[in-house]
Amino acid sequence: MTTATPARLLQLLSLLQTPREWPGGELADRLGVSRRTVRRDIDRLRELGYPVEATKGSDGGYRLVAGKAMPPLVLDDEEAVAIAVGLRAGAGHAVEGVEEASVRALAKLEQVLPARLRHRVSTFGAATTPLAGGDGASIAPETLTVLASTVAGRERLRFTYRDKDGGASRRLTEPHRLVSTGRRWYLVAYDVDRADWRTFRVDRVSEPFATGVRFEERELPMGSAAEYLRRSIQQWQESYAFEVRFAASAAEVAERVPAALGTLADDGGGGCVLTGVTGDPMEWLTVRLALAGYEFTVRGPEELAARVRELGGRLSRAGGA
């Protein structure tokens, strides 16, 4: 059963905004229409000003490309520049809440920005300097958008990677997911030359290059990229286990605590327990637990409980208590 034309055009446009080439047959299957209908819908999008590029072949392919002007979206030029600047500023730091969806949005927007608007965004970025705090590493937004595009398009990615000792190596990967821990971005990918899965800190990635070579997605060990990253971090760092009880349900706490931090489980008494292993400084974990916004009790280790009491005392004194 086919959808009405306006709704179908919006669905088609949403698919084309993913930075990859779509075979005509795959679009027809996704939309539940014939290939002839897909061709007509592509023509309608072009009439509306959307720059859809077609390639010849047995199946034919379509890709949304940058045009001479902004396509007639809801955004005007000023709004597009404002949103791009905001996304780039947020994506440049692993700020919690600016997760993979925001990076995908930036990749889609920059894909269709005309050169003159891209120049305005770049000019603004070059003229401003963010006041960064903490130990979250700064990342070039261009790096994130290239990585996000290759994840979405299942396209092999080359880049230079600098290890913790400063040594550099050239990597060829099949990118799987970008994961934000709230402080840093990581790329979970299959390393082709090493024939194994790896995690890469994105702030150590430079010269990313999309090769144009597609790949069939592999099955990731441990199921989710977040779980794979958590286990990898545990192996890299001198870590410690912790257990904390929150006076709120696991569903509520999950909205405030990064999944990479640990495992949440309801305890049957109206609260939940967070367990995990981390190599992060205890000072950072202490603040992170407080920022969840729920009453909590540290069950271990004792050193973490002492840090929480110390922080609580400082805050009380600062408030005049």
N, C-alpha and C positions, 0 to 999 in steps of 0.2 A: 504494500500500500504506500503510495507516494504522498508526501506532504504538500501543502499549498505552496505555490511558487515563492512568495515573499519569505516564508519560514525556511524553505529549502535553500534559497539564495544566502540567507544568513548562516545556515549550517555549512554550506559550501565555502563561504568566505572564511568562517572559523577554521575549517580544515586547511585552506590555502595559506592562512596566516602562520601555520606551523612551518618553520624554515626548512623545507624539503621539497622534492619534486614528487607529485602525486600522479601515478599512472591513471589514465582515464577509466580503466576497468575497476580499479580500487575505489575511485570516487563514486562510480555508478553503484557499486556494492554498498558502500557506506550510506548513500542517499536513498537506496532502494528504487533507482530509476534506470532507464536505459542509457547507453553511452551517447546516443543522439541527444537525449535530454540534457546530459551533462554539457555537451558542446553548446547547446542553446543557452544554458545558464551561464556558461563562461562568457558568451557573447554579451549577455545582459550585464554582467559585471563590468565588462570593458566599456559598454555604453555609459555606465555610471561613473567611469573614470578610474576603475581599479586596474592597475597594470599587470595583467595575467599573461605570462609568457608560455608558449606552447612549444613542445619539442616533437619531432617526427619520430616514427618508429612503429613497430607492430602493435603496440598498445597506446602509444602517445602519452605525453606527460604534461603536467601543468605546474607552474610555480608562480607565486606572487612576488614581483620584483619591485625595486624602487623606481618610481616614475619621475616625470619632470615636475610634478606638483603633488602635494598631499592628496590622496584619494578623498572623496567627499564623505569622510567619517563625521561622527558627532563632534570631534575635536577640530578647532581651527589651528592655525599655525602657532599662535601664542600659547594655546593650551597644550599642544603637542610638545613644544619646547619645554614648557614648565614641567610637564609630567616626565619627560626624558631626563631633565636635570635632576629632579627629585629621585627618580629611580636609580640614576647613576650614583648620586651621592649616598643613597642607602646601600646600594649593592657594593660599593667600594669598601664597606666595613661589614663584618659578620654580625650585624645587629639583630638581636632576636626579634622575630616577627617579619623581617625581610627575608623570607625563605625562598625556596626554589620557584614558587609561583610568580614572585615579583621579578626574578631574573628572567623567567620565560616571557613575562610581559615586556620587559625591556628589550629582549631579543626581537620580539614581534614588532615593537614600535620602531626600533632602529632599522629593521629590515625595509620598511616602507618610507622612512623619512627621506625626502629629497636632499641632495647634496648641500643646498643652501641652508637647510635647517640643521643638518648634521654639523655643519661648520659653526652655527650659532651655539649649539650645545657644547661642542668641543672648546670653543672660545671661552664660554662661561666657566667650564671646568678648569681651564688653564689659568684663569684669572682669580680663582678662589682657592683657599687652603683650609681644609677642615681641621678643627681642633679635636684631635683624636685622643682618647683616654684609654686607660687600662692597657692590657697586653694583646688586645685584638689586632691582628695584622691588617694593614691596608692592602686593598686589591684593586687593580685597574679594572673598571667596569667592562672594558673591551674584552678582557680575558674571560670574565664570567659569561658574557654574551656569546662568545665563540664556543665555550664549553657547553653552554645550554643548548645552542643550536645543534651541535654534534650529538648530544644526548637525544634530543627530540628526533633528529633525522637518522639516527643509527648510522653515523658516519665516522670512519676512523679518524683519529686525531693524533697529530704529532706535536710535541712540545719539548722544551728544554726544562729539566727538573733539577733543582738545587737541593741536595740533602742537608741534614742538620749540621754537617761538618763543612759545608760550603762547596762540596764537589758537585760538578754539573754533568749531566748525562742527557742524551737525546732519547726520547721515549716514543714508541708507536703503540697506541692503545685503542681499545674499543670501549668508549665511555658508556657507563651504565646509569649513574645518577650523581647529581650534586647534593651534598648534605651539609646543612648548617647546624653547628652545635651551639649557636648563640654568640660565640666568640670568634670562630673561624669557619671558613668554607673548606670542604674536602671534596675531591672527585674520587668516586669509586669506579674503577675501570679494569678491564682485562688487558694486561700487558702482553702484547703479541710476541715480542722478542723473548720474554721470560716465560711465556706459556703459563701464566698464573695470574690470579686476581691481585690487585694492589690498591692501596689508598694513597692519594696524593694531596698534600696541603696546597690549596690553590694559590696562596701567597708566595709559594716557591715555584710556581709555574710561570714560564716566560716563553715568548715566541710561539703561542699556540697557532696551529695551522690545520684547518679542515682539509683532508686529503681528497674528498669527493668519492672515496671508496666506501660503499655500503657494506653492512655486515648483518648476519642473522644474530639476534640477541641470544646470549648464552644464559644458562640458569645460574644464578648467583648462589654460592654457598650460604647457608643460614637464612635464606629467604629474603630478608629485607636489607637494603643498603645501610640503614641506621644501625641494625644489629651487627652487621659485618664491620662497620666502622668502629663501633663500641669495642668489639673484641680486638680489633687491630690496635686501637689506642692502648688497651690494657697490656698488650704484648710489648709495645714500644717503651712505655714509661714505667718508672718505679711507682707503683700504684698502691692504693689502700682501699679496703672495703668499708662501706658505711651503710647504716640502716637508720631511717628516719620515719616517724609516724606523723601523719598530718591529720588534723581534725576536719577532714573533708573527704568526699568520695574520690576514687581514682579518676573518674571521668572529669570531675571539677579540677583536680590538681593537674591533670594532663594538659589542660588548656594553658597552664602557667609555667610548666616545667618542660624543658626540651626532652624529647624522647631519647636522645643519646645519653642523657645523664644517668638513667637507670631504669629499673622495672617497677611499675606501680601495681599494687594488688589491694583490693578491698579487704579489710580485716574482719568484717562481719559486725563491727561495733559502731558503725557510722563514720569510720575513718578509713585511712588506707596507709599502706607501708611502702616506702620507696627504698629499694635496695640497689646497690650498684658498686662498681669498682672504678676508681678514677685516679688519674695522675695529676689532676688539677690542684693548684695550691689550696690549702684548707681555707685561707682567707676568702678566696673567690667562691668556693662552695658555700661558705657561711653566708655570704651576701646573697648568693643565688637562691638559697633556701628561704631567706627572709623575704626576698622579692616575690615569692609565690603568693604572699598575701594571706596565708592561712596559719592558724596556730599549729606549731609542730614541736615534737620532742625527739631529740637525738638519742638513739639507742646504742650507738657506737660508731666510731671508736670514742674513747673518753677524750682524746685530744680535740676532736671536732666539737664535742659538747662544751669543752672549756673555751674554745674559740667563740662559740655562740654566746656563752655567758659573758665573755669579755666584751663582745660587740654590743650585747644588750645593755651592759653597764655604761658603756661609752655613750650610747644613744640616750639613755635615761639622764645622764649627767648633762648632755648637750641640750636636752629639753627642760632642764631645770628641776628634774625630779629628785 
